[in-house]
Amino acid sequence: MGEIDTIRAANQRAIEYLNTVDERRVFPDQAAVEGLDGFNEALPDSSSDPMETLALLNDLGTPATVTNNGGRYFGFVIGATLPAAAAAERLASAWDQCGSSFVNSPVAARIETVATNWVLDILDLPRESQIGFGTSATACGLSMLAVARRTLLKRKGWDIDVDGLVGAPEVKLMVSETIHITIKKAAKLLGFGLNRLLIAPCDEDGRVIVNQMPEIDDMTIVCLQAGEVNKGSFDRFSEIIPVAHAAGAWVHVDGAFGLWARASETKKHLTHGVELADSWTTDGHKWLNTPYDGAMAICGHADEFAATLNSDAVYSTTEPFSQKNLVLEFSRRARGIPIWAALRSLGRQGVDEMVTRHCAQAVRLAEGLRGHGVTVLNDVVINQVLCTLGNEQKNAALIQRISEAGEIWFGPSKWRGESVFRLSVSSWRTTDEDIERAIDAIGRAIAEL
Ligand SMILES: *Cc1c(COP(=O)(O)O)cnc(C)c1O
């Protein structure tokens, strides 16, 4: 079969899949998982019809998917994909653009510039900032910590680019006690040393306690959170950031999903003062409901940002803010395209409506679960509901039962060392009816335990 027939067939399978997301099991059954053994073939010696490869992918792969692109997946903080974003992704994949710079792809460069301006607008962050559309909040967080460290060292007259770190004045990284594991990963990779981190104690909501913060100075990067991963809480930006800046520190905010609360008129107050930070990271693939991998490294010090990540090769152009100078990759997919498409199709009001709706649905979920005897551990400020049945054994039994039944899905977590389970409402498809089904499914499972 030729290219066009194969692509058409892939589109057909994709459409069939999307047509069934509402009825599919949310987590694959045992038979589907066992079916994945069919992929364990030896590398073929010879070529075959591409249609055969597609058929194998569909026959074994499709039944074993997790239906996070549906409305009843409440695990992690995983959004579905909006129609405009999915459609843009499909077309852009046919274009196969290398979104490094204008000369590689004028269309990618132009759309990602528009997306940059729109993201700064809807998140109400300093308009002179630049955005690198990277693969993940992990990668973007790593980039931003590198920019922060390089800048603080430069202010002391130390050039890390040429002199490295040996003999350099130490840059300290302050993180909240509840910081996301991926910031620790970035800290490790960049050589901050986990034992050398300054840990800021947190309150019961997972927010940094202002008067218990470690001492910070002009060689400290202060890393705060907009949307703590368990409780969805926000650090006290308007209190902490001015103090940190007065000391000469750099403030980075991990807002992988929570920064989008800023796009909601009713939730924006939670992020008050976040705009004062020096840099931020957020994901498209979580709350904005764009496809993987789509994330944003946002930095108010545009020149420092582009200088840190510069990769102007002799054979490439030197536009300072081309994407190759704002992300880790040199060759890259133009990840800003589906983000642009999501923002264009929803508009300011559509994003506000989606975020606000998820927050209201999370409140209803918490209320319904309390009715079934579940202890809800957090003040449901945004889309996260943190729960327990009282001990690890009960929580694990509930999760297992829910997973087997396949009607909804959520996973375990730990809060202050204790077993908990966590539901997050982040899919554009989740209806109020899905929320009632989730409450009923959990109620039934508890009754059966
Ligand atoms: C998911 C998450 C991350 C990591 O984001 P990825 O895009 O998965 O790398 C970082 N911080 C928080 C708070 C998160 O929820």
The ligand as an SDF file (V2000), in Angstrom:
LIG
                    3D

 15 15  0  0  0  0  0  0  0  0999 V2000
    3.6660   16.9990   36.1520 C   0  0  0  0  0  0  0  0  0  0  0  0
    4.4250   17.9540   36.9880 C   0  0  0  0  0  0  0  0  0  0  0  0
    5.7650   18.2430   36.7000 C   0  0  0  0  0  0  0  0  0  0  0  0
    6.5090   17.5540   35.5930 C   0  0  0  0  0  0  0  0  0  0  0  0
    5.9330   17.8430   34.3620 O   0  0  0  0  0  0  0  0  0  0  0  0
    6.2020   16.9430   33.0780 P   0  0  0  0  0  0  0  0  0  0  0  0
    5.6290   17.7200   31.9690 O   0  0  0  0  0  0  0  0  0  0  0  0
    5.4750   15.6530   33.3410 O   0  0  0  0  0  0  0  0  0  0  0  0
    7.6670   16.7280   32.9810 O   0  0  0  0  0  0  0  0  0  0  0  0
    6.4040   19.1800   37.4830 C   0  0  0  0  0  0  0  0  0  0  0  0
    5.7590   19.8030   38.4970 N   0  0  0  0  0  0  0  0  0  0  0  0
    4.4810   19.5440   38.8010 C   0  0  0  0  0  0  0  0  0  0  0  0
    3.8360   20.2920   39.9230 C   0  0  0  0  0  0  0  0  0  0  0  0
    3.7640   18.6100   38.0570 C   0  0  0  0  0  0  0  0  0  0  0  0
    2.4810   18.3770   38.3390 O   0  0  0  0  0  0  0  0  0  0  0  0
  1  2  1  0
  2  3  1  0
  2 14  2  0
  3  4  1  0
  3 10  2  0
  4  5  1  0
  5  6  1  0
  6  7  2  0
  6  8  1  0
  6  9  1  0
 10 11  1  0
 11 12  2  0
 12 13  1  0
 12 14  1  0
 14 15  1  0
M  END
$$$$
